[in-house]
Amino acid sequence: MSQGNCGSAIIKSRSTEAGIAKWIHHTNSLCDWRADVKQLRAYAEHSEEAMIWFWNRAGLTRETEYGDGSKVDSNTDCASLMNDGDKLCAFRCTSGDFTGTWRERGNTYEYGDDHCYFWAPWVGPKPLNAGNALRKIVDNIKKDHANLDTCFQTPAVKLLTKDGRVTGVIGKNAEGNYIEFRASKAVILATGDYTNNAAMVERWCPDIAEFDKKQHGKTGDGHVLAMSAGAHMEPQGHTKMMHDFDSALMWEEPFLYLNMNGERFTNEYTGFVYMGNLLKYQPAYIGSMLDPEHREKGSKGWYCSIYDSDYMNWPAESFVEGKIPPVVMQKFIPGAVADPQGVFKNLIDLHCCDTLEQLAKELDIPYETMKASIDRYNELCDKGCDDDFGKPAQYMHKIEKAPFWGARKHIRVSAGVSGVVINENGQALTAEGNVIPGLYCVGNLGGPFYGGADYPFHQTGLSLGRCYTFGMIAAKHALGKM
Ligand SMILES: Cc1cc2nc3c(=O)[nH]c(=O)nc-3n(C[C@H](O)[C@H](O)[C@H](O)COP(=O)(O)OP(=O)(O)OC[C@H]3O[C@@H](n4cnc5c(N)ncnc54)[C@H](O)[C@@H]3O)c2cc1C
């Protein structure tokens, strides 16, 4: 888990049995019914233990085995999860309770009186993330186990097998020497995704080929190693996670969206998680943040979210997430704040200008087309009906009052979350469904935990949460403790 800030767990003591069953159904529906429900069930059963282990071992909590000895539990609110003196802390919490009628855009999910509660603390703040917490975990464990050997910069290059069982792994260190590691119980691969391997992307998830990637060096080694031992890939149509949380806040708000030609292209009440699909058919753009292979022709994934200075007066039903006051937005405007904190300075891309002409210039979209798009949008707002794209009337607000706001969004690939087929214990399976003895594949390397075109976005932190959980499940299972 080298990236990200929020992992989440289902808290069984605050949920009902039927609520958890409904969550599994809900999640699978967002995965186009292609998830392995046994894996979803395993996550629901074990994520609380895994998350609490993670927070305690990282020493980030008020009361930990590295603090005063008492345990943190899922009732611990995030305000009391403390800064550990190294600036790494729980800075936010987006926990939630699936209960009653759960609404997502046009869809509703009925939980009735049942509950499925998820605990979702965020570790950071940015640019610190879960990777920093993991480093602390390793350091803390080493304090207790002086003979624990860790080998970084030593990628696994070959699995060792004997009579169909995986018995070890060969790594290649920075000096180019090969090291053989013999497994007493099993090999657990947790090598992440393959989004930087162009050939694998083309074969398994071509939708993301024209988009920039947030990660580097994710070459799909683990997939290849596992397949060399008899594992097989999840069927075609792998699940992708594509976001931009960094250019500005209010990423879900259905403001006016324009492509980089200045044209409106969608009903904005679509959902952030699906923008990658829509933008596949919009023009590429040559921006400042591009993968090398896109520098000549640009990449897909760019659009501008436009609103006017009156947005704080818009009625509550105009907002999906909640209004963020202009003062909070300042740190996302390049150059507006001397040393903005809690943001990636190279990714902020929000603009606030007195005229639309100026805004178009800063966003690098053609003013004449932008103006025509805004005029048409304002006309539809006056009419109270979006004849062009069908956006619900409560989200239609004219853009007329200066200063004008524009966020240039850059949707990139956060992760690929499909991998080789495993079972609910994290054990790799052959195409015939047989366990490959001695081999576990966890995190984004395993699946199908999802299965749809897009990562489901109903529960913040599900991705990291399942990675923590399946890491723990695999280790325990390999030790015969599950
Ligand atoms: C910017 C960003 C923000 C994100 N935010 C969130 C978030 O807030 N919440 C959330 O749930 N998800 C988030 N995600 C997604 C989440 O980070 C990933 O799904 C998760 O980190 C995957 O964990 P993993 O252990 O499977 O793989 P990774 O985190 O990719 O870790 C795999 C590790 O294996 C190493 N490795 C690769 N090949 C080898 C080899 N041959 N030998 C040895 N080691 C190898 C890699 O170097 C890497 O360190 C975010 C992703 C990005 C890029």
The ligand as a MOL file (V3000), in Angstrom:
LIG
                    3D

  0  0  0     0  0            999 V3000
M  V30 BEGIN CTAB
M  V30 COUNTS 53 58 0 0 0
M  V30 BEGIN ATOM
M  V30 1 C -2.4920 9.1070 -5.6280 0
M  V30 2 C -3.3430 7.9550 -5.1870 0
M  V30 3 C -4.2470 8.1330 -4.1620 0
M  V30 4 C -5.0410 7.0680 -3.7320 0
M  V30 5 N -5.8970 7.2690 -2.6940 0
M  V30 6 C -6.5870 6.2300 -2.1880 0
M  V30 7 C -7.3650 6.3870 -1.0110 0
M  V30 8 O -7.3940 7.4500 -0.3810 0
M  V30 9 N -8.0870 5.3130 -0.5820 0
M  V30 10 C -8.0500 4.1010 -1.2150 0
M  V30 11 O -8.7040 3.1780 -0.7510 0
M  V30 12 N -7.2840 3.9240 -2.3210 0
M  V30 13 C -6.5370 4.9500 -2.7990 0
M  V30 14 N -5.7280 4.7650 -3.8850 0
M  V30 15 C -5.5810 3.4070 -4.4200 0
M  V30 16 C -4.6870 2.6050 -3.4770 0
M  V30 17 O -3.5510 3.3780 -3.1600 0
M  V30 18 C -4.2690 1.2990 -4.1000 0
M  V30 19 O -5.3970 0.5760 -4.4950 0
M  V30 20 C -3.4290 0.5000 -3.1000 0
M  V30 21 O -2.2880 1.2280 -2.6920 0
M  V30 22 C -2.9830 -0.7900 -3.7150 0
M  V30 23 O -2.1910 -1.4510 -2.7650 0
M  V30 24 P -1.3180 -2.6860 -3.2070 0
M  V30 25 O -0.5510 -3.1100 -1.9950 0
M  V30 26 O -2.1220 -3.6850 -3.9210 0
M  V30 27 O -0.2960 -2.1150 -4.3030 0
M  V30 28 P 0.7120 -0.9160 -4.2670 0
M  V30 29 O 0.3200 0.1520 -3.3170 0
M  V30 30 O 0.9030 -0.5450 -5.6910 0
M  V30 31 O 2.0540 -1.5670 -3.6870 0
M  V30 32 C 2.7220 -2.5710 -4.4030 0
M  V30 33 C 4.1710 -2.5490 -3.9890 0
M  V30 34 O 4.8310 -3.6890 -4.5550 0
M  V30 35 C 6.0850 -3.2770 -5.0930 0
M  V30 36 N 6.4710 -4.2040 -6.1700 0
M  V30 37 C 6.0630 -4.2200 -7.4590 0
M  V30 38 N 6.6720 -5.2170 -8.1320 0
M  V30 39 C 7.4670 -5.8570 -7.2440 0
M  V30 40 C 8.3490 -6.9710 -7.3240 0
M  V30 41 N 8.5580 -7.6430 -8.4820 0
M  V30 42 N 9.0170 -7.3550 -6.2070 0
M  V30 43 C 8.8210 -6.6870 -5.0160 0
M  V30 44 N 8.0120 -5.6190 -4.8850 0
M  V30 45 C 7.3440 -5.2180 -5.9940 0
M  V30 46 C 5.8140 -1.8710 -5.5920 0
M  V30 47 O 7.0130 -1.1560 -5.7260 0
M  V30 48 C 4.9150 -1.3230 -4.4970 0
M  V30 49 O 5.6790 -0.7810 -3.4420 0
M  V30 50 C -4.9250 5.8130 -4.3540 0
M  V30 51 C -4.0180 5.6270 -5.4070 0
M  V30 52 C -3.2200 6.6920 -5.8160 0
M  V30 53 C -2.2240 6.4770 -6.9140 0
M  V30 END ATOM
M  V30 BEGIN BOND
M  V30 1 1 1 2
M  V30 2 1 2 3
M  V30 3 2 2 52
M  V30 4 2 3 4
M  V30 5 1 4 5
M  V30 6 1 4 50
M  V30 7 2 5 6
M  V30 8 1 6 7
M  V30 9 1 6 13
M  V30 10 2 7 8
M  V30 11 1 7 9
M  V30 12 1 9 10
M  V30 13 2 10 11
M  V30 14 1 10 12
M  V30 15 2 12 13
M  V30 16 1 13 14
M  V30 17 1 14 15
M  V30 18 1 14 50
M  V30 19 1 15 16
M  V30 20 1 16 17
M  V30 21 1 16 18
M  V30 22 1 18 19
M  V30 23 1 18 20
M  V30 24 1 20 21
M  V30 25 1 20 22
M  V30 26 1 22 23
M  V30 27 1 23 24
M  V30 28 2 24 25
M  V30 29 1 24 26
M  V30 30 1 24 27
M  V30 31 1 27 28
M  V30 32 2 28 29
M  V30 33 1 28 30
M  V30 34 1 28 31
M  V30 35 1 31 32
M  V30 36 1 32 33
M  V30 37 1 33 34
M  V30 38 1 33 48
M  V30 39 1 34 35
M  V30 40 1 35 36
M  V30 41 1 35 46
M  V30 42 1 36 37
M  V30 43 1 36 45
M  V30 44 2 37 38
M  V30 45 1 38 39
M  V30 46 1 39 40
M  V30 47 2 39 45
M  V30 48 1 40 41
M  V30 49 2 40 42
M  V30 50 1 42 43
M  V30 51 2 43 44
M  V30 52 1 44 45
M  V30 53 1 46 47
M  V30 54 1 46 48
M  V30 55 1 48 49
M  V30 56 2 50 51
M  V30 57 1 51 52
M  V30 58 1 52 53
M  V30 END BOND
M  V30 END CTAB
M  END
